[in-house]
Amino acid sequence: LPLRSTLKTKILFKAGSRCYSSSKPTIKLFIDGKFVESNASEWIDIHNPATNEVIARVPKSTQQEMSAAVDSCARAFRSWSETSILARQQVFLRYQQLIKDNIKELAKCITVEQGKTLGDAEGDVFRGLQVVEHACSITSLMLGETLPSITKDMDTYTYRLPLGVCAGIAPFNFPAMIPLWMFPMGMVCGNTYLLKPSERVPTCAVLLAKLLQDAGAPDGTLNIIHGQHDAVNFICDHPTIKAISFVGSNQAGEYIYERGSKNGKRVQSNMGAKNHGVVMPDANKENTLNQLVGAAFGAAGQRCMALSTAILVGEARGWLPELVERTKALRVNAGDQPGADVGPLISPQAKQRVCSLIQSAEDEGAKVLLDGRRVKVTGYENGNFVGPTIIGNVTPQMRCYTEEIFGPVLVVLEADTLDDAIHLVNGNPYGNGTAIFTTNGATARKYTHEVDVGQVGVNVPIPVPLPMFSFTGSRGSFRGDMNFYGKQGIQFYTQIKTITSQWKAEDATLKGPAVTMPTMG
Ligand code: NAD
């Protein structure tokens, strides 16, 4: 097996599909260990968000291609699930090294398709890589339990076993990290995997599949299909697929949770967010303002854990002008340009949506303190840029507060006390992440205990847990009962078999059939 792999994108993409007269490259499917051109009659344009140029085309996979992919997963499951756990671990040990070796290549492809800055794109890959590294601990993670001498000569023990074919449906905002939350954890447990990347950023997932193949994953253990609703429905309905991991919007996530569950599948569905940063007047002002600005506007606010809402408590209200001043220093530019802090949004529609939410805030009586709607980026006039925007005087009924904006917009509310702030956060339908900024331990403790949100940071603006823990979004941000990665991820991708056995030194013969319920006592 190669210890090194250099991504050669030519292998994966073909200039000029037979279905298109255009010379734009087409994104291939990954079926049964081969990168293949789709026979699709419908294709989706992929744009560079900084320029809106079409850079490639992705197919809407045909039913035949999707069936071939799932059949390949099912065939591969027979041998992969029986492959020794040490051999599976070795694949992921090699995989983590190959991802590290190719992190810059992967980041470049993320920036071109998704728009985020190169540094941020490397972070995207890195946070996914950490999950792969964690998957390498599978020999401990997948241990069952034992209890000897349940009764005389009788022992009980459990195995964790893979489910079969699992599937992942990914969003556009983390082209590397989120697919890497999915198939490595699923596969290392012995499942085979069908991935449907976001149709807006499919290339990174295909490159990750190439690296996985180079790391020694057998043909069919990972298959990739492309598309939109038809591909999603195919996954929700196909009887061979046992579990679905979804990350994306509430609209899609609730639908997939219902349709997949109805068909008897396990579904974990990570969805939208409205993350509040509560700023106490005793906080370290310098750190807090810097952290707020970074967490609100990094990745142009297109992170599910972005701190998109600030609640200034008591005298911290007076910090607002300084928050605005610091934000003005951020540089809006194409993600591959040196010094860029805030890249473009994913699409003109996303830009239009964000701008209309800013307008709605103004119409409803909020005050736009910093307005990024008319930002100009020289050389990238056609890009989907919105500059950092701060909206003050916001009340909980306004649309800019009730809806997820998913752009570089910070809405600011005020509260008299910590209790008022907690009340606000708990009244919001989403429960993904939150942070409190304070130097008082008792305040922090009260907040972490009383707030009803899955992931809480204390002076940590984006508390995305490392993979030895799980990503624990809750309430309107999550459907399902087992979260992504960590112990819960292993639980999601395995089922438990419990074995009770009795071995007597001398086999005593029963005097007659025991027809009463065995009590094992
Ligand atoms: P999206 O829901 O539009 O797309 C996600 C996936 O679902 C894509 O693969 C897409 O093809 C498919 N899809 C889209 N609409 C669908 C529909 N109506 N029916 C069936 N399938 C559909 O999400 P997005 O715009 O790519 O991602 C942004 C969203 O994801 C935001 O809401 C963000 O908060 C959320 N997100 C959540 C987390 C988390 O862990 N909670 C992480 C990242 C992103």
Residues whose N, C-alpha, C, O or C-beta is under 5 A from the ligand:
A	BS01	NAD	I169 A170 P171 F172 N173 K196 P197 S198 E199 G227 Q228 H229 V232 V247 G248 S249 N250 A252 N270 M271 G272 A273 C304 G473 S477
